[in-house]
Amino acid sequence: MLEEISNRIRENLEVKDRIREEGLKISREIVRECRTASFALHGKDFEKASNSIETAGKALKKLEARFEGHADIYHAGFVEHAQQEYSEVSVLYSLLKDEGKMLSLPSPDELGVEYTAYLNGLGDVVGELRRHILDLIRGEAFEKAEVFLGIMENIHATLMDFDYPDAITGGLRRKTDVSRSLIEKTRGDVVNAIQQQKLELSMKSLESRL
């Protein structure tokens, strides 16, 4: 009797282990495609980014279907990580493609991700926007830089509204704190760049009058 029970348990665990390994492989594929899309976005290659995001979205659906009936593995962590990466790059794509307009941001329901994964993905968007703003500063596109700084602040304000224990939000509080620090640094970079430009213009104006 005990041997029969043991065999039944072993068969169940073998199935779970196989599904877990398959899930890890798919999860890594999703993360890889999302990072490819992120690099493409910063290089303004929206077509490549769109293709990678689409591939990641299909893989995410496959991942979720594979874990049906295995909630214990589904909530092990790597599925949520994949959802965070997918949420982050999907929101970033929308923001950069629409040049800072927030009217068509994808929702977690549209992306098919958990709400907490979406919020944590938003937290990571702040860091990507800082990178974009630094590129804008180098190109002396200061007005656009200020627009995206405002978006960073908007995202941070949104995350601040979710003051729940980390056990519920998956460590969102830490990402909210990090986003605040990034915003302060970025605001300083934008202000300094604008002041530097004004100084240079003043000096050129003075030289022209001499």
C-alpha positions as CSV (number, residue, x, y, z in Angstrom):
1,M,0.0,0.0,0.0
2,L,2.8,2.4,1.0
3,E,4.6,1.6,-2.2
4,E,1.5,2.4,-4.3
5,I,1.1,5.7,-2.5
6,S,4.8,6.5,-3.0
7,N,4.6,5.7,-6.7
8,R,1.6,7.9,-7.2
9,I,3.3,10.8,-5.4
10,R,6.5,10.3,-7.4
11,E,4.5,10.4,-10.7
12,N,2.9,13.6,-9.7
13,L,6.2,15.3,-8.7
14,E,7.8,14.0,-12.0
15,V,5.1,15.8,-13.9
16,K,5.5,19.0,-11.9
17,D,9.3,18.9,-12.3
18,R,9.0,18.5,-16.1
19,I,6.5,21.3,-16.3
20,R,8.7,23.5,-14.1
21,E,11.7,23.0,-16.4
22,E,9.6,23.7,-19.5
23,G,8.2,26.8,-17.8
24,L,11.7,28.1,-16.9
25,K,12.8,27.7,-20.5
26,I,9.8,29.7,-21.8
27,S,10.3,32.3,-19.1
28,R,13.9,32.9,-20.1
29,E,12.7,33.2,-23.7
30,I,10.2,35.9,-22.6
31,V,12.8,37.9,-20.7
32,R,15.2,37.6,-23.6
33,E,12.6,38.9,-26.1
34,C,11.6,41.8,-23.7
35,R,15.2,42.9,-23.3
36,T,15.8,42.7,-27.1
37,A,12.7,44.9,-27.5
38,S,14.0,47.4,-24.9
39,F,17.3,47.8,-26.7
40,A,15.5,48.2,-29.9
41,L,13.3,50.9,-28.4
42,H,16.2,53.0,-27.2
43,G,17.6,52.7,-30.7
44,K,14.2,53.9,-32.1
45,D,13.7,50.6,-34.0
46,F,10.0,50.3,-33.2
47,E,9.4,47.5,-35.8
48,K,12.0,45.2,-34.2
49,A,10.7,46.1,-30.7
50,S,7.1,45.4,-31.8
51,N,8.1,42.0,-33.2
52,S,9.9,41.0,-30.0
53,I,7.0,42.1,-27.8
54,E,4.6,40.1,-29.9
55,T,6.8,37.0,-29.6
56,A,7.1,37.5,-25.8
57,G,3.3,37.9,-25.6
58,K,2.7,34.6,-27.4
59,A,5.2,32.9,-25.2
60,L,3.6,34.3,-22.1
61,K,0.2,32.8,-23.1
62,K,1.9,29.5,-23.7
63,L,3.6,29.7,-20.3
64,E,0.3,30.3,-18.5
65,A,-1.5,27.5,-20.4
66,R,1.3,25.1,-19.5
67,F,0.8,25.8,-15.8
68,E,-2.9,25.3,-15.7
69,G,-3.7,23.1,-12.8
70,H,-0.3,23.7,-11.2
71,A,-0.8,26.9,-9.2
72,D,2.0,26.0,-6.8
73,I,4.5,26.2,-9.7
74,Y,2.8,29.1,-11.4
75,H,3.3,31.2,-8.2
76,A,6.9,30.2,-7.7
77,G,8.2,33.5,-8.9
78,F,9.6,33.1,-12.5
79,V,6.2,33.6,-14.1
80,E,5.6,36.9,-12.3
81,H,9.1,37.9,-13.3
82,A,8.3,37.3,-17.0
83,Q,5.1,39.2,-16.6
84,Q,6.9,42.1,-15.1
85,E,9.4,42.2,-18.0
86,Y,6.6,42.0,-20.5
87,S,4.6,44.8,-18.7
88,E,7.6,47.0,-18.5
89,V,8.5,46.8,-22.2
90,S,4.9,47.0,-23.4
91,V,4.3,50.3,-21.5
92,L,7.7,51.6,-22.6
93,Y,6.9,50.9,-26.2
94,S,3.6,52.8,-25.9
95,L,5.3,55.8,-24.3
96,L,8.2,56.1,-26.7
97,K,6.2,55.4,-29.8
98,D,3.6,58.0,-28.9
99,E,6.3,60.4,-27.7
100,G,5.0,60.7,-24.2
101,K,1.3,60.5,-24.7
102,M,-0.4,58.4,-22.0
103,L,-3.8,57.9,-23.7
104,S,-3.2,54.4,-25.0
105,L,-1.1,52.7,-22.3
106,P,-1.8,49.0,-22.2
107,S,-3.6,47.8,-19.1
108,P,-2.8,44.7,-17.2
109,D,-6.0,43.1,-18.4
110,E,-5.1,43.8,-22.0
111,L,-1.6,42.3,-21.5
112,G,-3.0,39.3,-19.6
113,V,-0.7,39.8,-16.5
114,E,-1.2,39.9,-12.8
115,Y,-1.9,43.3,-11.3
116,T,1.1,43.2,-9.0
117,A,3.4,42.2,-11.9
118,Y,2.1,45.1,-13.9
119,L,2.8,47.6,-11.0
120,N,6.3,46.3,-10.5
121,G,6.8,46.5,-14.3
122,L,5.7,50.2,-14.1
123,G,8.4,50.7,-11.4
124,D,11.0,49.4,-13.8
125,V,9.7,51.7,-16.6
126,V,11.0,54.7,-14.5
127,G,14.6,53.5,-15.0
128,E,14.1,53.1,-18.7
129,L,12.7,56.5,-19.0
130,R,15.7,58.0,-17.2
131,R,17.9,56.4,-19.9
132,H,15.7,57.9,-22.6
133,I,15.8,61.3,-21.0
134,L,19.6,61.2,-20.8
135,D,19.6,60.5,-24.6
136,L,17.2,63.4,-25.1
137,I,19.5,65.7,-23.1
138,R,22.5,64.7,-25.2
139,G,20.4,65.6,-28.3
140,E,19.4,68.9,-26.6
141,A,15.7,68.0,-26.8
142,F,15.0,69.6,-23.4
143,E,11.3,70.1,-23.9
144,K,10.8,66.4,-24.6
145,A,13.0,65.5,-21.6
146,E,10.7,67.6,-19.4
147,V,7.7,65.7,-20.7
148,F,9.2,62.3,-19.9
149,L,10.3,63.6,-16.5
150,G,6.7,64.4,-15.8
151,I,5.7,60.9,-16.8
152,M,8.3,59.5,-14.4
153,E,6.8,61.6,-11.6
154,N,3.3,60.5,-12.7
155,I,4.2,56.8,-12.5
156,H,5.8,57.3,-9.1
157,A,2.7,59.1,-7.7
158,T,0.6,56.2,-9.0
159,L,2.8,53.6,-7.3
160,M,2.7,55.6,-4.0
161,D,-1.0,54.9,-3.9
162,F,-0.4,51.2,-3.4
163,D,0.8,51.2,0.2
164,Y,0.3,47.6,0.9
165,P,2.5,45.0,2.6
166,D,5.2,43.5,0.3
167,A,3.6,40.1,0.7
168,I,0.7,41.4,-1.4
169,T,2.6,43.7,-3.8
170,G,5.7,41.6,-4.4
171,G,8.2,44.1,-3.2
172,L,6.7,47.2,-4.8
173,R,7.7,49.5,-2.0
174,R,11.4,49.0,-2.8
175,K,10.8,49.8,-6.5
176,T,8.8,52.9,-5.5
177,D,11.7,54.1,-3.4
178,V,14.2,53.4,-6.2
179,S,12.0,55.3,-8.6
180,R,11.9,58.3,-6.4
181,S,15.7,58.4,-6.2
182,L,15.9,58.1,-10.0
183,I,13.5,60.9,-10.5
184,E,15.5,63.2,-8.2
185,K,18.7,62.4,-10.1
186,T,17.0,62.9,-13.5
187,R,15.4,66.2,-12.4
188,G,18.8,67.5,-11.5
189,D,20.3,66.3,-14.8
190,V,17.5,68.1,-16.8
191,V,17.8,71.3,-14.7
192,N,21.5,71.4,-15.1
193,A,21.4,70.8,-18.8
194,I,18.8,73.6,-19.3
195,Q,20.9,76.0,-17.2
196,Q,24.0,75.1,-19.2
197,Q,22.2,75.7,-22.5
198,K,21.0,79.1,-21.2
199,L,24.6,80.0,-20.1
200,E,26.0,79.0,-23.5
201,L,23.3,81.1,-25.3
202,S,24.1,84.1,-23.1
203,M,27.8,83.8,-23.7
204,K,27.2,83.6,-27.5
205,S,24.9,86.6,-27.3
206,L,27.5,88.6,-25.4
207,E,30.2,87.6,-27.9
208,S,28.1,88.8,-30.8
209,R,27.7,92.2,-29.2
210,L,31.5,92.6,-28.5
